[in-house]
Amino acid sequence: MEYTVPENVATTIEGAFLNNTNLEQLNLPASFVSWGGVANNRIIELIFATTTALKAINVAEGNLVYASTNGVLVNKATTPKELIGSPVGLVEAIIDASIVTSTTTNRVFGRSPNMRKITFTEGFTAIGNNSIRMNASENITDGSQALAEVYLPSTLASIGDGAFVRRGNVSLVVCRAATPPTLGGNAFFALGDNVKDQLKIYVPATSLSLYTSPVWGVQMNSITAAKFVGFYNVTISNTDKTGSSVESTIGSDIGFATGTVTITAPTAPAGKQFDKWVASSSAGTVTLVNENLATTTFTMPAADVTLTATYVTTPTAIENTESNTTAKVYPNPATDYINVTGAEGNYTIYNIMGSIAAQGILGSTVNTIPVGELANGTYFFKAGDKVIRFIKK
């Protein structure tokens, strides 16, 4: 259920949303400025504590007192702006540093028992005392320690006292700061205690020794050096990156040694089609599963990797060389599949306009390639210098 407070409404009363277990999204107008005398730091506790399905509180642009970052309420009337609290039903928090750069409210996420993931974007600088700590009961096992993943930006400078106390189910932390943030007392006390074998803290590989030294609280918080893993950067160097992506288990531009990274090439420029990837790394050769596929994977080395997607001009017409080759494609016409003999290596199927319809790799004998998903029409099968026309019906 979604509810939008009417425009020109400026306030509400303490019990306005009491026991509303159906409300999932609340939208506040620009005119809304107070909660009927309830202090900002107690809004979630006194107004929304029993609104258990609430996942987002959104605020209209132009509001002079409040804002929101992906559904988490922000007090914009203070300097600096401060997070007020997260909804009870929140599952994932993304804190946008263009809206708020620090947390000061005590246990600001303490009433979101099912929050599994929290991300602070680049530009965020400080996590305040007890900010991520659960509210009141911290040892219960009914899901209130659901938080499992924490993503911290390169700009983070400090983590306050008890910030992550007893967040026992956290198994993944990614901290991008090259200089380890300063830590308050017991900042990570009992972090990951319920999943000790799984807990990993990924940090820049060039700063690994700084994080694993006692200076950054390894001894203070009983987190052993073995839990820290260095990560490396993955960069797609094309000027126009539209449509491109990098994905690993820890981020969209980083990976750790021996981890699998999936890459997708940028959208081909007009009149061009993807040809192959060119990869480089100070660790030496980077072996892609298939350099000729626009989406492929590779195993991350212990070094940064740079990848460049290359393109070739899309042919406006493809000459059929069937009479000059020993390669065969049958049946022709085809309905569900084609068999290919006499060709090896990478293949591409083009439609009559010269656009790529399918790609793959051939073996050395008979290959069966499914074509049932292709639209009916004329196609060209190309492997190396061998091109054969066939019809899909």
C-alpha positions in Angstrom: 0.0 0.0 0.0 1.2 3.5 -0.9 -0.1 6.7 0.7 0.6 10.3 -0.4 0.1 13.0 2.2 -2.0 15.7 0.5 -0.2 18.9 -0.6 -0.5 21.8 2.0 -0.6 19.4 4.9 2.2 20.6 7.3 2.1 18.2 10.2 0.7 15.0 11.7 0.0 13.5 15.2 2.0 11.0 17.1 -0.3 8.0 16.5 -1.1 8.8 12.8 0.4 5.6 11.5 0.1 3.4 14.6 -0.3 -0.4 13.8 -0.7 0.2 10.1 0.8 -3.0 8.9 -0.1 -2.5 5.2 1.6 0.8 4.5 4.7 0.1 2.4 5.5 3.6 1.0 4.8 7.0 2.4 5.1 10.1 0.3 5.5 13.5 2.0 4.7 16.8 0.2 6.9 19.9 0.1 4.6 21.5 2.6 5.2 18.9 5.4 7.4 20.3 8.1 6.8 18.6 11.5 5.5 15.4 13.2 3.2 17.0 15.8 5.8 17.8 18.4 7.8 14.5 18.1 11.5 15.1 18.0 13.2 14.1 14.8 15.4 11.5 16.5 12.3 9.7 17.8 10.1 9.8 14.6 10.7 6.1 13.7 10.3 5.0 17.3 7.1 7.0 18.1 5.4 7.3 14.8 6.4 4.3 12.7 7.6 1.6 15.2 4.6 -0.6 14.4 4.4 0.2 10.7 6.2 -3.0 10.0 5.7 -3.2 6.2 7.0 0.4 5.6 10.0 0.3 3.2 10.3 3.9 2.1 9.5 7.4 3.2 9.9 9.7 0.2 9.9 13.5 0.3 8.9 15.8 -2.6 11.4 18.2 -4.0 11.2 21.7 -2.5 10.6 20.6 1.1 12.7 22.9 3.3 12.9 20.6 6.3 13.0 17.0 5.1 14.5 15.0 2.3 15.0 11.3 1.7 17.7 9.0 0.3 16.2 5.9 -1.2 13.4 5.9 1.3 15.5 6.8 4.4 14.4 10.1 6.0 16.8 13.0 6.2 16.7 16.2 8.2 17.9 18.9 5.8 17.3 21.8 8.2 20.4 21.0 10.2 24.1 21.7 9.4 25.3 19.2 8.4 22.2 17.4 7.2 21.5 14.3 9.2 19.8 10.9 8.7 16.8 10.7 11.0 15.9 7.0 10.7 15.2 4.1 8.4 11.7 2.5 7.9 11.0 -0.7 9.8 10.5 -2.7 6.7 13.6 -1.5 4.9 15.5 -4.4 3.2 18.4 -2.5 1.5 19.7 1.0 2.3 21.6 3.1 -0.2 22.7 6.4 1.4 23.3 9.0 -1.3 26.2 11.3 -0.4 24.7 14.1 -2.6 21.9 14.3 -0.1 23.7 13.6 3.2 27.4 12.9 4.0 27.3 11.7 7.6 25.3 9.9 10.3 24.9 11.5 13.7 21.6 10.1 15.0 22.1 7.3 17.5 21.0 3.8 16.0 19.6 5.5 12.9 19.2 2.0 11.4 18.4 0.3 14.7 14.7 -0.1 13.9 15.1 -1.8 10.5 15.5 -5.5 11.6 15.4 -7.0 8.1 17.9 -4.7 6.4 20.3 -7.0 4.7 22.5 -4.6 2.8 23.7 -1.0 3.3 25.7 1.1 0.8 27.2 4.5 1.4 28.0 6.2 -1.9 31.1 8.1 -2.8 31.3 11.4 -0.9 30.0 10.0 2.4 32.6 10.8 5.1 31.5 9.8 8.6 29.5 7.0 10.3 28.6 8.2 13.7 28.5 6.5 17.1 26.2 3.5 17.3 24.7 4.4 13.9 24.3 0.9 12.5 23.8 -0.7 15.9 20.5 -2.5 16.5 18.0 -0.9 18.8 17.7 -2.2 22.4 17.8 -6.0 22.0 20.9 -7.0 20.1 21.2 -10.7 20.7 17.8 -11.9 19.4 17.8 -14.4 16.5 14.5 -13.6 14.8 16.1 -11.8 11.9 17.0 -8.5 13.6 20.6 -9.1 12.8 19.8 -9.6 9.1 22.5 -7.2 7.9 24.9 -9.2 5.8 26.6 -6.8 3.4 28.2 -3.4 4.0 29.7 -1.2 1.3 31.9 1.8 2.4 33.2 4.5 0.0 36.7 5.7 -0.6 35.8 9.0 1.0 34.9 7.5 4.4 37.2 9.1 7.0 35.7 7.8 10.3 33.6 5.1 11.9 32.3 6.0 15.4 32.1 4.2 18.7 30.0 1.0 18.5 28.9 1.8 15.0 28.5 -1.9 14.0 28.2 -3.4 17.5 26.8 -7.0 17.4 25.9 -7.0 13.8 26.6 -10.7 14.0 25.4 -11.8 10.5 27.6 -9.5 8.5 29.7 -11.7 6.2 30.9 -9.1 3.6 32.4 -5.7 4.0 33.9 -3.7 1.2 35.8 -0.6 2.2 37.3 1.4 -0.7 39.2 3.9 1.4 42.9 3.9 0.6 43.6 5.4 4.0 41.8 3.3 6.7 39.0 5.3 8.4 39.7 6.2 12.0 37.8 3.9 14.4 35.9 4.7 17.6 35.9 2.2 20.5 34.4 -1.2 19.7 33.3 0.1 16.3 33.2 -3.5 15.0 32.6 -5.4 18.3 31.2 -8.9 17.6 30.9 -8.1 13.9 30.2 -11.3 12.0 30.3 -13.4 15.1 27.5 -15.6 13.8 29.3 -16.3 10.5 32.9 -16.2 11.5 34.0 -18.7 8.8 32.4 -16.5 6.1 33.4 -13.0 7.2 35.6 -11.2 4.7 36.6 -7.6 4.6 37.7 -6.4 1.2 40.1 -3.4 1.0 42.4 -1.8 -1.6 45.2 -4.3 -2.1 47.7 -1.4 -2.0 46.5 -0.6 1.6 46.1 -4.1 2.9 49.1 -3.8 5.3 47.5 -0.7 6.8 44.2 -2.5 7.5 45.8 -5.6 8.9 48.0 -3.7 11.4 46.9 -3.2 15.0 46.6 0.5 14.2 43.2 -0.1 12.4 41.7 -2.0 15.3 42.3 -5.6 14.3 43.3 -6.4 17.9 40.7 -4.0 19.4 37.8 -5.6 17.6 39.1 -9.2 17.5 39.0 -9.3 13.7 42.0 -11.3 12.6 44.2 -10.2 9.7 43.2 -13.3 7.8 39.7 -11.8 7.4 41.1 -9.0 5.2 41.4 -9.5 1.4 42.9 -7.0 -1.0 40.9 -6.1 -4.1 42.1 -4.8 -7.5 40.5 -2.4 -10.0 38.8 -3.5 -13.2 38.5 -0.8 -15.9 36.8 -0.7 -19.3 38.8 1.9 -21.1 36.5 2.8 -23.9 35.6 6.5 -24.0 31.9 5.8 -24.5 30.9 3.2 -21.8 27.2 3.2 -22.6 25.8 -0.3 -22.0 29.0 -1.7 -20.5 29.2 -3.4 -17.1 31.7 -5.1 -14.8 30.3 -7.5 -12.2 32.1 -9.5 -9.4 30.8 -10.7 -6.1 32.2 -7.6 -4.4 31.5 -4.7 -6.8 31.0 -3.3 -10.2 34.5 -2.2 -10.8 36.7 -4.3 -8.6 37.6 -8.0 -8.0 39.8 -10.1 -5.9 42.5 -12.5 -7.0 41.0 -15.9 -8.2 37.5 -14.4 -8.2 35.4 -14.5 -11.4 34.6 -11.2 -13.1 31.9 -10.8 -15.8 32.2 -8.0 -18.4 29.9 -6.6 -21.0 31.1 -4.4 -23.8 29.7 -0.9 -24.5 27.0 -0.6 -27.1 28.6 -0.7 -30.5 28.9 2.7 -32.3 26.7 3.3 -35.3 27.9 1.2 -38.3 30.1 -1.0 -36.0 29.8 -4.4 -34.4 31.7 -5.9 -31.5 34.9 -7.7 -32.6 36.9 -8.7 -29.5 38.3 -7.7 -26.1 41.9 -6.6 -25.5 43.0 -7.1 -21.9 46.1 -5.9 -20.1 47.5 -6.2 -16.6 50.8 -5.8 -14.8 50.3 -9.4 -13.7 50.7 -10.5 -17.3 48.3 -12.2 -19.6 44.6 -12.0 -18.7 42.8 -15.0 -20.2 39.1 -14.4 -21.1 36.8 -17.4 -21.5 36.0 -16.0 -25.0 37.5 -12.7 -26.1 35.2 -12.7 -29.1 32.0 -12.5 -27.1 30.6 -9.1 -26.0 29.7 -10.6 -22.6 32.3 -12.9 -21.1 34.2 -13.8 -18.0 37.8 -14.0 -16.7 39.6 -15.0 -13.5 40.9 -11.9 -11.7 44.7 -11.8 -11.3 46.5 -10.2 -8.3 46.7 -6.9 -10.1 44.5 -4.2 -11.8 43.0 -5.1 -15.1 42.2 -2.8 -18.0 39.9 -4.0 -20.8 39.2 -2.4 -24.2 36.3 -3.5 -26.4 37.2 -3.3 -30.1 34.8 -3.0 -33.0 34.8 -3.6 -36.7 32.6 -2.1 -39.5 29.3 -3.9 -39.9 29.1 -5.3 -43.4 26.3 -3.9 -45.4 26.2 -7.1 -47.4 27.8 -10.5 -46.8 28.9 -12.4 -49.9 28.0 -16.1 -49.9 31.2 -18.1 -50.5 29.4 -21.4 -50.2 30.7 -22.6 -53.6 34.3 -22.0 -52.6 34.3 -23.8 -49.2 34.2 -27.3 -47.8 32.1 -26.1 -44.9 28.5 -27.3 -44.9 25.3 -26.0 -43.1 22.3 -28.3 -43.1 19.3 -28.7 -43.1 18.8 -25.6 -45.3 16.1 -24.3 -44.9 16.2 -24.9 -41.1 13.6 -24.7 -38.4 15.0 -25.5 -35.0 18.7 -26.1 -35.6 21.5 -26.2 -38.1 24.4 -28.7 -38.3 27.8 -27.4 -39.3 30.8 -29.3 -40.6 34.1 -28.3 -42.1 34.5 -25.2 -39.9 36.2 -24.5 -36.5 36.7 -21.7 -34.0 34.4 -18.8 -33.3 31.3 -18.3 -35.5 28.8 -15.5 -36.1 25.4 -15.6 -37.6 24.3 -12.4 -39.3 20.8 -11.5 -40.5 20.2 -10.0 -44.0 21.0 -6.5 -42.7 24.4 -7.5 -41.4 23.5 -7.4 -37.7 24.7 -10.1 -35.4 22.0 -12.7 -34.6 24.1 -15.3 -32.7 27.7 -16.1 -31.8 29.5 -19.0 -30.3 32.4 -21.5 -30.7 32.6 -24.5 -33.0 34.2 -27.8 -32.2 36.2 -29.8 -34.8 33.5 -32.2 -36.0 29.7 -31.9 -36.4 28.2 -29.0 -34.5 24.5 -28.5 -33.8 23.5 -24.9 -33.3 19.9 -24.0 -32.2 18.2 -21.4 -34.4 14.6 -21.8 -33.3 14.6 -18.4 -31.6 15.6 -16.6 -34.7 13.0 -14.8 -36.7 12.2 -16.4 -40.1 14.3 -15.1 -42.9 17.7 -15.3 -44.6 20.9 -15.6 -42.5 24.6 -15.9 -43.1 26.8 -18.3 -41.1 30.4 -17.1 -40.8 33.4 -18.9 -39.4 36.8 -17.6 -40.3 36.7 -16.9 -44.0 33.9 -19.3 -44.6 30.4 -17.8 -45.2 27.3 -19.8 -46.0 23.8 -18.5 -46.5 20.9 -20.4 -45.0 17.2 -19.8 -44.5 15.3 -20.0 -41.2 11.6 -20.9 -41.6 
